Amino acid sequence: MHPLLASLLTLFVALTASAADNPELARIRDADDARVAAMKARDGAKLSDRLSDDLHYAHSNALVDTKASFLDLIISGKAKYLRLDYVKRDFSFPAPGMATMTGFFDVKAVINEATTETRICYLGVWRLEKGDWKLLAWQTCKVPAATPGK
């Protein structure tokens, strides 16, 4: 096996194995659960507590929000999350004080008075800030519907 490939494989296994054993895993899951609950409840104060001031939030329609614009979107009701159910949610800890979250979720939302329901693929980046996990970056894309017969 090529030495670089072997090193990358070893690093991947170490990161994957360490995620389940990482003492921060429960705290970051709780932080994400609180973020999702605050989004559904349109609770600006609780949502703000889970978001980094440096937030970069890229939606599946390619619009990008800052912390302020994302909070406005949720609090104003321009975006209402009726359902957000994780299908898969995996964490890794690539560096001290940093975590990535990847997977899929099913969402039902009302965006600008139009209801949408879809499966989303996501990448979230969390950063430990003054002892609390904060969502630093979010990137999503819609998962296309399965093509019949394929």
Secondary structure by P-SEA (a helix, b strand, c coil): ccaaaaaaaaaaaaaaaaaaaccaaaaaaaaaaaaaaaaaaccaaaaaaacccbbbbbccccccccaaaaaaaaaaccccccbbbbcbbbbbbccccbbbbbbbbbbbbbcccbbbbbbbbbbbbbbbccccccccbbbbbbbccccccc
